Amino acid sequence: MQIRSLGPRSRRRVAATIREIGRELDAVCRRYRLSSRESDVVQLLLRGYSNGDIAATLGITTATVKRHLINVFNKTGVDSRTQLVCRLA
């Protein structure tokens, strides 16, 4: 697979998209009344982190990550990580 560099125009578009996602995610977290830790977990989940990676990044156990995800699922009305990503997209 060949990897090519983004041009200046594409880099600006990607940077703008990342900023927009950040603002939208903040609004989503407020809408569903997620705690700051639940919000942290969701942000890492959206970046593709596994439960173990989330736990290591946040300095918590995987059981705590699972508990936060269960709380997020309940607050957002979803049953899985995939549904959560679709709900937040």
Secondary structure as UniProt FT lines:
FT   HELIX           8..31
FT   TURN            32..33
FT   HELIX           36..46
FT   TURN            47..48
FT   HELIX           51..58
FT   HELIX           62..76
FT   HELIX           81..88
//
